[in-house]
């Protein structure tokens, strides 16, 4: 997982695809309705979330997409594992939805405040928990 401030996302353009498009989208402030996906391009889509995964203990992985979580307000708590040593798969990979689920103990906990991001690689077990009431975020799915 790579974390940083959204104002600095262009520094990561050699690692994170579509940084210019993502930055421009956030600056335009043309956010989708909460819970609705918006297709930005063939390789990039976004959803706006509030109070998602507050109680889930499961971690997810993807194969076809990178995740880029951007906190808009409040605090988002990201939990991730460094590999699969301490996880057990609970749901096989669903190719249509591009995720598998795992139970396990996260190795790292990162708090993301407003205008901070977490870039998550495919096959990286992760989950988020909204750290406080009123937290809002965007999740970009970037095709690998």
Helices and strands as residue ranges (DSSP letters): E 2-5, G 6-12, H 19-28, E 37-41, E 44-50, E 59-61, E 65-73, E 75-80, E 87-94, E 99-104, E 108-113, E 116-120, E 126-130, E 136-143
